[in-house]
Amino acid sequence: MAFLELNGITKYFGRQAAVNAVNLSIQQGEFLTLLGPSGCGKTTILRMVAGFEHPSEGSILLEGDDITDRPANKRPMGMVFQSYALFPHMTVEQNIAFGMHIQRVPRKRIEQRCAELLELVGLGEMGKRYPHQLSGGQQQRIALARALAIEPKVLLLDEPLSALDARVRVTLRTEIRRIQQQLKMTAIYVTHDQEEALAISDRIAVMAKGKIEQLDHPEEIYSNPQTVFAATFVGTSNQFSGVVESAEKGLCQANGYTLHVAPLSSSFDGKRVLLVVRPEEITLHASEGESLGNGTGNHISGVIELRTFLGPFTRFHVRIDDKMLLTADIPSQQARGYDAGQRVLLTFLPSACQVLPVDSGVESLTTIPAK
């Protein structure tokens, strides 16, 4: 039995389903991220788990107990908001202690717990300060400590890093993951930042239009997407639209090119597909006359339009024709000698092509039929 279960959860706002029949099982101690664009339903799911919204349909079970109708203040959940939501007239210690006072925790235990949590989030000397005396990153650490103070069974985090600077976000996301693992706490994290999701999650639920597109480990979400949306939303990708000419031989006609892919099942024959190739799977060659070796790899000629140095790798945008631009990420040490205006040959292996039926993905938003 899962630690936390969402069974057929649906939430209507008016006639539109913001969340549409979502089933989700979360194990104890798991860090699960709900990833998707604005309006996909991820925050609505979090609010239903917290008890701030009531499902229109479905149920929520925690350790086998149905908590669907239980009010938010009776649920063992800790919540961290995007806006910090600290009380400005209270000190750091008073903010952390607030939930414990509501629960009538003994004073000595409150003092001990505050000291423990301040050390845990790396702010041991700041208990007497007020929120306005802290940086954004420090305020969010205090918000995290306050959520943990009540010793919740589930930690809920609603885009907690989106208001912070890039460097602070990277540092704090690592700290959140460290603390979650140290406490072995179940956590649900909401974000639209794919890098954030890939970096800290045990599993990711990619969402669109109120449904889960794919639920899997980060490596699988990136390397083996199951729908067109998952393939194009997570990570940078090159996309070819085409038709499978021979599934057995792994041949596709796409964007005017014959492309080799890994052999497919016969059900793909004649189907319209989207071929997705990650930029790091592409290799650049200085000229078409260069020896490329044997094999049935894919070769496409183009002209470098833009070269961008990104530290460990350099990103090339290569113009293939009037309508198509391919992106290639090359290790920077191998990228020397290539520059804008240069004609190059791009190659990639059949195994680098992810082949997805164009009809894979969520349906349109569900609406309640008009009476």
C-alpha positions in Angstrom: 0.0 0.0 0.0 1.3 3.5 -0.9 1.9 6.0 1.8 -0.2 8.7 0.0 -2.8 7.9 -2.7 -4.8 10.1 -5.0 -7.6 8.1 -6.6 -9.4 9.7 -9.5 -8.9 13.2 -8.3 -10.8 15.8 -10.3 -11.3 19.5 -9.6 -13.7 21.6 -11.6 -13.6 25.4 -11.6 -16.9 26.3 -13.3 -17.3 23.9 -16.1 -13.6 23.4 -16.7 -11.5 20.6 -15.1 -8.3 22.0 -13.8 -7.4 18.5 -12.7 -8.8 15.6 -14.6 -9.1 12.1 -13.0 -5.5 11.9 -11.7 -4.3 8.8 -10.0 -1.1 9.0 -8.1 0.7 6.8 -5.5 3.5 8.2 -3.4 5.8 6.0 -1.2 7.0 7.0 2.3 10.2 9.0 2.1 9.8 9.7 -1.6 10.5 13.1 -3.2 7.9 13.5 -5.9 7.8 16.6 -8.2 4.8 17.8 -10.1 6.3 19.5 -13.2 4.4 21.4 -15.9 3.6 24.8 -17.4 1.3 27.4 -15.7 -2.3 26.2 -15.6 -1.5 22.5 -15.9 -3.1 21.7 -12.5 0.0 21.0 -10.4 -0.7 23.6 -7.7 -4.4 22.6 -7.6 -3.3 19.0 -6.8 -1.0 20.3 -4.0 -3.8 22.4 -2.6 -6.2 19.4 -2.6 -3.6 17.3 -0.7 -3.1 20.2 1.8 -6.9 20.5 2.3 -7.1 24.1 0.9 -9.3 22.8 -2.0 -11.8 20.0 -2.0 -11.8 17.5 -4.9 -14.9 17.6 -7.1 -14.4 13.9 -7.5 -12.1 11.2 -6.2 -10.4 10.5 -2.9 -7.1 11.2 -1.0 -5.7 8.5 1.3 -2.9 8.9 3.8 -1.6 5.6 5.3 -4.8 4.0 4.2 -7.1 6.6 5.9 -9.4 8.7 3.8 -8.6 12.3 4.5 -10.6 13.8 1.5 -13.0 15.6 3.8 -10.6 16.4 6.6 -9.9 20.1 7.1 -6.5 21.5 6.4 -5.7 22.2 10.1 -6.4 18.5 10.9 -4.0 17.1 8.2 -0.4 16.2 9.1 1.0 18.4 6.3 3.7 21.1 6.3 3.4 23.7 3.5 6.1 26.0 2.0 4.8 28.7 -0.2 6.4 30.7 -3.0 5.8 34.0 -1.1 7.5 32.8 2.2 4.3 33.9 4.1 6.3 34.7 7.2 4.7 36.9 9.9 6.5 40.3 9.7 5.8 41.2 13.3 7.3 38.0 14.7 11.0 37.0 15.1 12.4 34.0 13.3 12.0 31.9 16.4 8.4 33.0 16.8 7.6 32.2 13.2 9.1 28.7 13.5 7.2 28.2 16.8 3.8 29.4 15.6 2.5 26.0 14.6 3.8 24.3 17.7 2.0 26.8 19.9 -1.3 26.0 18.0 -0.6 22.4 18.8 0.0 23.2 22.4 3.5 21.7 22.4 5.3 22.3 25.8 7.4 25.4 25.9 10.7 23.6 26.5 10.1 21.3 23.6 9.3 24.4 21.4 12.6 26.0 22.4 14.5 22.8 21.7 12.8 22.2 18.4 13.4 25.8 17.2 17.1 25.5 18.0 17.3 22.1 16.1 15.6 23.5 13.1 17.6 26.7 12.9 20.8 24.5 12.9 19.2 22.2 10.3 18.6 25.1 7.8 21.9 26.7 8.6 20.7 29.8 10.4 21.5 29.0 14.0 22.4 32.5 15.0 19.4 34.3 13.5 16.6 33.3 15.8 16.1 36.8 17.2 15.9 38.6 13.8 12.8 39.7 12.0 11.9 38.6 8.4 12.8 42.0 6.9 16.3 41.6 8.2 16.9 38.5 6.2 17.6 37.9 2.5 15.1 36.1 0.3 17.0 32.8 0.6 17.2 33.1 4.3 13.4 33.8 4.6 12.6 30.7 2.6 14.8 28.6 4.9 12.8 29.9 7.8 9.6 29.1 6.0 10.9 25.5 5.5 11.9 25.3 9.2 8.4 26.5 10.2 6.8 23.8 7.9 9.0 21.1 9.5 8.4 22.3 13.1 5.1 20.5 13.4 6.7 17.2 12.3 4.4 16.7 9.4 4.0 13.3 7.6 4.1 15.1 4.2 6.0 18.2 3.2 4.4 20.2 0.5 6.4 22.8 -1.5 4.6 25.2 -3.9 7.3 26.6 -6.3 9.4 27.7 -3.2 12.4 28.9 -5.2 10.8 30.9 -8.0 11.2 34.3 -6.4 14.9 33.8 -5.7 18.1 34.6 -7.7 19.5 31.9 -9.9 22.5 31.1 -7.7 20.4 31.1 -4.5 17.9 28.7 -6.2 20.6 26.2 -7.0 22.0 26.3 -3.4 18.6 26.1 -1.7 17.3 23.3 -3.9 20.3 21.2 -2.8 19.6 22.1 0.8 15.9 21.1 0.5 16.9 17.8 -1.0 19.5 17.2 1.7 17.1 18.0 4.5 14.4 15.8 3.0 16.7 12.8 2.7 18.1 13.4 6.2 14.7 13.4 7.7 13.4 10.6 5.4 10.3 12.7 4.8 7.7 12.3 2.1 7.7 15.4 -0.1 5.6 16.8 -3.0 7.3 19.6 -4.9 5.6 21.8 -7.5 7.7 23.6 -10.1 7.7 24.7 -13.8 11.5 24.6 -13.8 12.6 21.3 -15.5 16.2 21.6 -14.4 15.1 21.9 -10.8 12.8 18.9 -11.1 15.5 16.7 -12.8 18.1 17.7 -10.1 16.2 16.8 -6.9 13.4 14.4 -7.6 13.0 10.6 -7.0 10.2 10.7 -9.5 8.6 13.3 -11.7 5.0 13.6 -12.8 5.0 15.7 -16.0 1.6 17.4 -16.3 -0.4 19.1 -19.0 -4.0 20.2 -19.2 -4.9 18.7 -15.8 -3.5 15.2 -16.5 -0.3 13.4 -15.9 1.6 12.9 -19.2 4.3 10.7 -17.7 5.4 9.5 -14.3 8.9 8.2 -13.9 12.4 8.6 -12.6 14.2 11.8 -13.9 16.6 9.8 -16.1 13.6 8.1 -17.9 11.7 11.3 -18.2 14.6 12.9 -20.1 15.9 9.9 -22.0 12.8 8.0 -22.7 9.7 10.3 -23.0 6.5 8.6 -23.6 4.5 11.4 -25.2 5.1 14.3 -27.5 4.5 16.8 -24.7 6.9 15.2 -22.3 9.6 15.0 -25.1 9.2 18.7 -26.0 8.6 20.2 -22.6 11.5 18.5 -20.7 14.9 19.5 -22.0 16.0 21.0 -25.3 15.2 19.0 -28.4 15.3 18.9 -32.1 12.1 17.8 -33.7 11.3 16.2 -37.1 7.8 15.6 -38.2 7.3 12.8 -40.6 5.9 9.3 -41.5 7.3 5.9 -40.8 8.3 4.3 -44.2 9.5 1.0 -42.8 9.1 0.1 -39.2 11.2 -3.1 -39.6 14.1 -1.3 -41.2 13.7 1.8 -39.0 13.2 4.3 -41.9 11.3 7.5 -41.6 10.6 10.3 -44.1 10.8 13.5 -42.1 11.2 17.2 -43.1 12.4 16.1 -46.5 15.0 13.7 -45.2 15.2 9.9 -44.9 16.2 9.3 -41.3 17.3 6.1 -39.7 15.9 5.1 -36.4 16.0 2.0 -34.3 13.7 -0.8 -35.6 10.0 -0.2 -34.6 7.1 -2.5 -34.1 4.9 -3.1 -37.2 2.2 -1.0 -35.6 4.2 2.1 -36.6 4.1 1.4 -40.3 2.7 4.4 -42.2 2.0 6.4 -39.0 2.7 10.1 -38.6 5.4 10.5 -36.0 7.5 13.1 -34.2 11.3 12.3 -34.1 13.0 13.9 -31.2 16.8 14.2 -31.0 18.6 15.8 -28.0 21.3 18.4 -28.9 24.0 16.4 -27.1 23.4 13.4 -29.4 24.5 15.4 -32.4 28.1 15.5 -33.6 29.6 18.3 -35.9 31.9 17.6 -38.8 33.9 20.3 -40.5 33.0 19.3 -44.0 31.1 16.7 -46.0 34.4 15.3 -47.2 35.4 14.2 -43.7 35.5 10.5 -43.0 32.5 9.5 -41.1 33.1 5.8 -40.7 30.6 3.0 -41.5 27.0 2.5 -40.3 23.6 3.8 -41.1 23.8 7.0 -39.1 22.0 10.2 -40.1 23.9 12.9 -42.0 22.4 16.4 -42.5 24.3 19.4 -44.0 23.8 22.9 -42.7 25.4 26.3 -42.0 26.2 27.5 -38.4 24.0 30.5 -37.7 24.9 31.0 -34.0 27.6 29.8 -31.7 27.0 30.2 -27.9 29.7 29.3 -25.3 28.0 27.8 -22.2 31.1 26.7 -20.2 31.5 22.9 -20.4 29.7 22.8 -23.8 29.1 25.1 -26.7 25.7 25.3 -28.3 25.5 25.6 -32.1 22.3 26.6 -34.0 22.7 25.2 -37.5 20.4 26.3 -40.3 19.3 23.3 -42.4 16.9 25.1 -44.7 14.6 28.1 -44.7 12.3 26.5 -42.1 14.5 24.3 -39.9 17.2 25.1 -37.3 18.9 22.3 -35.5 20.6 22.7 -32.1 23.8 20.8 -31.3 25.6 20.8 -27.9 29.3 20.0 -28.3 31.9 19.7 -25.6 33.7 23.1 -25.6 37.2 21.5 -26.2 35.9 19.9 -29.3 34.0 23.0 -30.5 37.1 25.0 -31.4 37.4 25.8 -35.0 33.7 26.0 -35.7 32.1 29.4 -36.1 29.1 31.2 -37.6 28.8 31.0 -41.3 30.7 27.8 -41.6 29.1 24.8 -43.5 29.1 21.7 -41.4 27.7 18.2 -41.4 25.6 17.0 -38.5 25.5 13.3 -37.7 23.5 11.3 -35.1 22.9 7.6 -34.6 19.5 5.9 -35.2 19.4 5.1 -31.4 19.5 8.8 -30.7 16.0 9.3 -32.3 13.0 9.0 -30.0 10.0 8.2 -32.1 6.6 9.2 -30.8 3.2 9.0 -32.5 1.9 12.5 -33.1 -1.4 11.6 -31.3 0.5 10.7 -28.1 -0.4 13.1 -25.2 -3.3 14.4 -23.3 -6.7 15.2 -24.7 -8.2 18.6 -24.6 -9.4 20.0 -21.2 -12.5 18.2 -20.0 -15.6 20.4 -19.5 -18.9 19.7 -17.8 -21.6 19.3 -20.5 -23.9 22.3 -20.5 -27.4 21.6 -19.3 
